[in-house]
Amino acid sequence: VQYSFKEVFGTLVVQKELFDVVAKPLVEDLIHGKNGLLFTYGVTGSGKTHTMTGSPGDGGLLPRCLDMIFNSIEPFQAKRFVFKLDDKNGVDVQCEVEALLERQKRDVMPVPKTPSGTQIDPEFADMINVQEHCKAEEVDEDNVYAVFVSYIEIYNNYIYDLLEEAPFDPIKPKWNNCNTPGRNGDFIPPQSKILREDQNHNMYVAGCTEVEVKSTEEAFEVFWRGQKKRRIANTQLNRESSRSHGVFIIKLAQAPLDADGDNVLQEKEQITLSQLSLVDLAGSERTSRTKAEGSRLREAGNINQSLMTLRTCIEVLRENQLYGINKMVPYRDSKLTHLFKNYFDGEGKVRMIVCVNPKAEDYEESLQVMRFAEMTQEVEVARPVDRPLCGLTPGRRFRNQAFREELSRKLEMRGGPINAEREEQSLSEMFLQNFPPLPLCELLDVNDDEALPKLIEVLEKRHKARQMLSQEVAKTVLALKTALQEFDSSVLSKENYMQEKLSEKEKMLAGQKMELERREKKIKTLEYKIEILEKTATIYEEDKRNLQQELESQSQKLQRQASDKRRLEARLQGMVAETTMKWEKECERRVAAKQLEMQNKLWVKDEKLKQLKAIVTEPKNEKPERPSRERDRVKPIQRSVSPPPVPNAPPVRLRHRRSRSAGERWVDHKPPSNLPTETVMQPHVPHAITVAAASEKALAKCDKYMLTHQELASDGEIETKLIKGDVFKTRGGGQAVQFTEIETLKQESPTGRKRKSSPSKPDSPGDAADSEWTDVETRCSVAVEMRAGSALGPGYQHHAQPK
């Protein structure tokens, strides 16, 4: 099975390479005021926590992200409590005095203070000792920054604050590490937090502890403190399996400096708050492999449910993106997806690291993980981020610092205060220090000629010094005026230059705006053309589908008509053959009947002649008497010696009745209950397949079907019906039978009485034997009576009674 991803790392990849490709762009976006979200996803024991946290000597993604943040903003960090987070996912800015009072108040309070970065815990010192010192590019130097961190976990679909200090309360029941009440425990379970939505429709955890940190060590110490409270357990697959989703949130607040570059601008609208969420997902697992029971089974069910909800949300987003629909995304089905709802809606960049363990036991679960991850990277949702415009001159921070340094240097050159801690001296004192000191002016003697000349000399020196100072001041004033004039001219030239540049930029912007409007119009025109083409394509596709359906229906109709035509031709051929056979038999019957009638007439004439001869030749005194009934019963009846009606006719031969469709292949279906009737003419179909039950195999070889059905008639005789039909193939590949005609064969017994001829003389037994009894059955041993049948064909009734 092959899967494609944007980047694939081998088993020997180092943490730095993974960080440079995956997490470094997210940190740069964070410093530039954009949000980011990073997942680690995979099966239990595949290395998600190791990827996020790292190991001693080789830090993972989280410490490297913290190190890059503080390396980038360390010279521009604000003092503690200048930025203050409120309870509604917002941030306020305080002045220096309010921040100082806040710091003093926090120092006096007995609560545990924010951990300082002076002494590093040796337990994690190697993890944050990153040697690369990675920094972000193009950091805004006129902003001040502050970093806040929080750490939560989502356990059994509840949110808990891992940085919350749970006070000891002897009234509440104690709980042990298995989350069940105990007597000797010293841990009170923290209250679960709820999710809320701020005024910008961003989701946040209400009441979550957010700590302001100033260094990588301090931030990782906060993380390590919460990591110890995270729920882990020993399962069959992992000795320290994460039973909850850990979310470490880094918030970066930044605001511009004022025009002087000294203090933070006291405008809340100018504050930018960006967020980077590092999520260590709990591993998906099968309870059949982990042998989980009790609370472990419940934890695994909640973990799998939250991951399934995450997968469902990603699939719905992908479906909305592909098909242009607005299907509702089920964010609220899980706290994990509900918390990061804004990221999936485009409020920031989302990255996912898929950890795969090449164990054979994890094969099927790894396939599911990679299939979901491959589908996830197809979702692209982006929302533009509008940053507030400051409107102040860039580079004011360093210009202010350079001005201060230059002022200090000038004061130092003139003997002024070097730093701000020395007391300022007045201008008069600086002026008097440059004059020579006055000598003593006391005149103790009248003849003292030294004091006044010395005083005159000192005053003359002071006068010369004063003139020199005044000249120097005049020169300085002149130089300052010249410098100011030069500065004014340079400022004016720079203003003119800036005006020219600004006008050029405005012209360029106007040109770009016109080009943008032209391209927007072109885009609208192209969109309109695309819409028209899509509608035309839809119409053509609909016409194509209709024509295809019409073609299919016409082809089906033609096939039905062809099959009906073939069936009608076969039926007409059968009817023609049946009619031809019927008329042939009718002609044969009429010829035979005419011959029989003529033979009977000839035989009757012979009998009459014999009787007339007997009447003429017998004596008149003897009266013929009729034999008695007793004699009739005892004496066998002798047949007449007259010749038969057709002496040269061949004997009657039992023959089978030929089927009307003898040239076709038939299935002769005779049920096991069928009884043979001993009639003269039996239905016979040559080359037929005789079966006791209809089968698909027999029907596939034949095109005609005949069913023999027998039933008892009202007169007690057996009535046989031959039900015939055509066999044709169906669309599904089977066979079907359509019945076309029914032939009825009925057997009857003769019930007619014998006819007595003219009486004969008792004297002549020979003559009496020849002429005593005459009837039809005596004349013909077999009689055939034929009558017209139904519309389906002539019916035949056979009568036979041998004498």
Secondary structure, DSSP 8 states (H G I E B T S, - for coil): -----S----TT--HHHHIIIIIHHHHHHHHTT--EEEEEEEBTTSSHHHHHHEETTEE-HHHHHHHHHHHHHGGGB--TTSEEE-TTS-EEE--HHHHHHHHHHHHHSSS-----SSS--TTTTTTS--SS----SS--TTEEEEEEEEEEEEETTEEEETT------SSS--B-TTSSB-SS--B-----B-EEE-TTS-EEETT---EEE-SHHHHHHHHHHHHTTS-EE--SS-TTEE-SEEEEEEEEEEEEB-TTSSSB---GGG-EEEEEEEEE---B--HHHHT--THHHHHHHHHHHHHHHHHHHHHHHHHHHHHT------GGG-HHHHHTHHHHTTSSEEEEEEE----GGGHHHHHHHHHHHHHHTT-------------S-TTHHHHHHHHHHHHHHHHHHTT--SSTTS----HHHHHHHTS----------TT--SHHHHHHHHHHHHHHHHHHHHHHHHHHHHHHHHHHHHHHHHHHHHHHHHHHHHHHHHHHHHHHHHHHHHHHHHHHHHHHHHHHHHHHHHHHHHHHHHHHHHHHHHHHHHHHHHHHHHHHHHHHHHHHHHHHHHHHHHHHHHHHHHHHHHHHHHHHHHHHHHHHHHHHHS-SSS------HHHHHHS------S--S-TT--------EE-TTTTS-EEEE--TT------SS-EE-TT-EEESS--HHHHHH-SEEEEEEEEE-TTS-EEEEEEEEEEEE-TTS-EEEEEEEEEEEEE--------B-----SS-HHHHHHHSB--HHHH-SEEEEE---BTTB--EEEEE---
